[in-house]
Amino acid sequence: MCAFDVTIAAPKVTLLDIALLSRVGNTNPVMSGFLSDGIKAYEHLIQFMNRPVVPGENRSLVVNNSWGMFHPSWDFPVGHPGNFSSNPNHPFNLIVGALAGKGADILFAAGNCGPECPDGRCQGVTNQGIYGANSHPVLPR
C-alpha cells in the first residue's frame, strides 16, 4: 500500500524493497534479531548513495521504515551495550545518522502508543510512543 501511494506522488520513482523480517523463533529481547539485519540493509543503502552520479541523474533516497519498537521491554536494559532505544552510539543509530548524512530522507513508524487508541503491544505505556532510531536527532519530527 505504501509503495502504491508513493508511485502516485512520484510516478518516475525507483523502489528498492529490502526485507527486514524478525528472526524465526523468539529472540530476547525482540529487537535483537532485527537490528543486525537493519544494519546490513543500511550498509547497502549507503553503498547506493555512494555510487557515482550519472549525468542527468537526480540522486535522492527516501527510506520508509514501517517498523518500530512498541515498548522498552523489547530492548536490552538501559546501560547494556546492546540497548539501542536510549543509546545514541548503538551501531544501528550510528548508521541511521550516516545514511542521513549522505542525504537520505529517513522515516520510521511512530505513534502507535498514543493515549487515544494504543496498540496492545504498548503494554499500557502511552506517554512515550517513540523509541530508538525513530527519535534520532537527524530525523524529521
Sequence and secondary structure as in RCSB ss.txt:
>XXXX:A:sequence
MCAFDVTIAAPKVTLLDIALLSRVGNTNPVMSGFLSDGIKAYEHLIQFMNRPVVPGENRSLVVNNSWGMFHPSWD
FPVGHPGNFSSNPNHPFNLIVGALAGKGADILFAAGNCGPECPDGRCQGVTNQGIYGANSHPVLPR
>XXXX:A:secstr
 HHHHHHHH TT           SS  SSTTHHHHHHHHHHHHHHHHHHHS   TT     EEEE    SSGGGS
  TTSTT  TT TTSHHHHHHHHHHHTT EEEE   TT SSS  GGGTT  S    GGGG TTS  
